[in-house]
Amino acid sequence: MVQKILEGVKIADFTWALVGPITTNMLSIFGAEVIKIEGRARPDSRRIAAPFKDNIPGLNRSCNFNTYNLGKKSIALNLANKKGIEIAKRIVKWADVVVENFAGTAMERMGLSYAVLKEIKTDIIMLSSSPTGQTGKYPSVRAIGSHLTALSGLQDTAGWPDMEPTGLDSYTDFISPYFNATTILAALDYKRRTGKGQYLDLSQYEDCIHFMAPLVLDFTANHRITSRMGNRSSDAVPHNAYRCLGDDRWCVIAVFNEKEWNLFCNIIDKPWLKSCDRFATFILRKNNEDELDKIIESWTILHSPEDIMTLLQNNGIAAGVVESAEDILDKDPQIAYRGFFTPLDHPEVGLYRAPRSAYILSKIDPVMERAPLIGEHNEYVLKEILALSDEEIGELIVEGIVE
Amino acid sequence: MNTLLSPYRILDLSDEKGQFCGKMLSDLGAEVIKVEKPGGDPSRNIGPFFRNEVDPEKSLHWFAFNTNKKSITLNLDLHEGRKLFKDLVKTADIVIETFDPGYLAGIKLSYEDLEKINKKIILVSITPFGQTGPYKYYKAPEIVAWAMGAHAYQVGEPERPPLKMSHHSQSYLHASGQAAVAVMLALHHKNNTGEGQHIDVSIQESVLHSTDQQETTGRWDAIRQLRHRGMAWPRTGLKTTSRWTCKDGYVIFVFWFGLSAHYTTPLIELMKEQNECDDFLANFDFSKFDWADATQEIWDKLAEPTQKFFLKRTRAELYQYALTRRIQLFPIQNPSDYIDDEQLESRNFWVKLNHPELGESITYPGPFYKSNETAARINRRAPLIGEHNRHIYHDELGITLEDMQKLHIKSVI
């Protein structure tokens, strides 16, 4: 009986920020051995990103870092130094997979291109996830998630029709990892079948256009450019977020057909709406949606979002709490029932709650282990994996190669 | 070139909640057979439509997420339909489904039932809240899924309601992406052990994973603070922006300081060359300035000439400057803007697929990775309703054309 799905899969992880670490996190929580190669002089940008536990900054205290690097091992290596690069290459020799998400062509400049790494290990699988890909006219564009939401068109679809597009932060950073992790696992399967490794070049720009696909086709086939609709839908009315009882508390409601509409009017104790000329048909309700939303909000404001959700869902009408992080972590009975968060004990921040995968596998559980301290596994990597002697390790420390 | 997943066959029973999962795996070379109810899958009625003609064979939403797939029709509510499905399960590796929890068990096609036919089968269930728990029967159209996965709470403007993204569902794409990773994990397990399994994907949990957990759950867990709508970055308390109006829309641009000043200074150089830079901006030392010392007055002085410069130029002009001079500036685009993007074009990203029935070819987003050894492929438009019935039922399962006709009359296929 295998205890971990990816037992024995070895990953040399050069990633930082979000896209790369989330990708390898998907693999580490199912048992891949992930060696995170980072440095103290230039740590993973998320190690220095607020918020920190108790608002005290520290390389091991960022909640973001500790969420997306579960069960990985950390070696702090000075990659600006040639000897540091040599150590990195020895880790690659040990690995099955190399993952990196620097700007395009950066690995080449560091002397760690696929061509070089393939010489060290002929069947290596290497995945690069960069903003615009490794080839083409502009391969080395430096961009972060909030830039790619703009480029890919995702940001243009978020917002109110009478306002400029709203911000989506680094939304695309949570899209590319699916493409990366799926491709890595498929390449491992290909290697099992053929014995061959390969280089996988993914562009985050391209990944995210897939999340726009129906709108792309609407343009290429119909030459139509769609605009922002706020919370409106062409298939449902009412369809919005409504203010509820409490401080910044909201529920969403979506009513799709006549049957649901009639039921909804009765449930919210406004049966007169059904016989109101202005709301008599779907089209009339769409035409008078602002007015209808106000009437609905005069009801929702009297109730908690939880009560509204329960009442409507029990009658077969789609409704939900607009959940905050507090709702998710401390109140939502569904999240609690499914054990989505696991408390992990961390030597510097104490207990913190880490999310598992968005799926449960029937035969095997994820391995939930805390994120590593920076350089926590220096000795393990150098001694156990690379079999260096104590003298060699001592030299590397004195020379500042291992930090 | 070879494909990564050529040996595998997938039976795809999913509606819009799961179709992108099969699409991703199909791009990687798996054979995906869409199993639709006679008359076609209801998700064929989702717009937009080709030339706005509402028709189950003209849904662009369907086209987008079902490329390469084959289609057979099959009525699983009838005994004979289930029998045929079980025959197909014998040679399949993966089944993707999005029915309400308990539906497949009710028609004797649960994982336990399928496992008896093929112990290696992997069943992927994608549902709003997963197969278990108090909300498992709750409905979750996009607006509900997005809200309950904690995404809506932090999107939008402070004075307005929390916001979903417009048009097609993002939540279902996230769930499908998660499902694709899960399928690959289960395939790995199957190849190690010879056993399949049941994968339970929650759309709510997928949406939660699509938020920055540094800002959502991480912030609450570590310092008991909630992130509200419109809490812009950088969080200085100053009135600043990263989104600027230009001649024909908006661009994203942030002033960088200190070690990152080199992302900003090429813009200042450009403004100087064009004589659109005032003395304050021209002499401002971005590399020495510490953002912690910023005041509203300094910000306003930096912003004013910059805003003027942007207003005189289009997104395309500014982006071209950005690419050639390495300024970190990006336009807010829509598909009409990037359909002839030079970078996408030089990577041959776009794919044209022929739709003979429509008398036209349509341009699609192309393969999502490039490799020296294998290739992703998108080479066939989405299938018509039951387009591959004969191929699967007759050629493969050996059902005579006469018997197929009988199954058709009985509404089985």
Interface residues (C-beta under 8 A of the other chain):
Chain A: M1 V2 I5 L6 L18 M26 F30 R46 A49 P51 F52 K53 D54 N55 S62 C63 N64 N66 T67 Y68 Y114 T132 G133 Q134 T135 G136 K137 Y138 P139 V141 R142 A143 S146 H147 L148 A150 L151 S152 G153 L154 Q155 D156 T157 A158 G159 W160 M163 E164 P165 T166 G167 L168 D169 S170 Y171 D173 F174 I175 Y178 F179 A181 T182 T183 L185 A186 A187 L188 D189 Y190 R192 R193 T194 K196 G197 Q198 Y199 L200 D201 L202 S203 Y205 E206 D207 I209 H210 F211 M212 A213 P214 L215 V216 L217 D218 F219 T220 A221 N222 H223 R224 I225 T226 S227 R228 M229 G230 N231 R232 S233 S234 A236 H239 N240 A241 Y242 R243 D248 W250 C251 V252 A254 F256 M309 Q313 G316 I317 A318 A319 G320 V321 V322 E323 S324 A325 E326 D327 I328 L329 D332 P333 Q334 I335 Y337 R338 F340 F341 V349 Y352 R353 P355 S357 A358 Y359 I360 L361 S362 K363 I364
Chain B: N2 L4 L5 P7 F20 M24 L25 L28 G47 P48 F50 R51 N52 L60 H61 F63 A64 F65 Y111 F129 G130 Q131 T132 G133 P134 Y135 K136 Y138 K139 A140 P141 E142 I143 V144 A145 A147 M148 G149 A150 A152 Y153 V155 G156 E157 R160 P161 P162 L163 K164 M165 S166 H167 H168 Q170 L173 H174 A175 G177 Q178 A179 A180 V181 A182 M184 L185 A186 L187 H188 H189 N191 N192 T193 E195 Q197 H198 I199 D200 V201 S202 Q204 E205 S206 L208 H209 S210 T211 D212 Q213 Q214 E215 T216 T217 G218 R219 W220 D221 A222 I223 Q225 L226 R227 H228 G230 A232 W233 S242 R243 T245 Y250 V251 I252 Y263 L323 R326 Q328 F330 P331 I332 Q333 N334 P335 S336 D337 Y338 I339 E342 Q343 L344 S346 R347 F349 E360 I362 T363 Y364 P365 G366 F368 Y369 K370 S371 N372 E373 T374
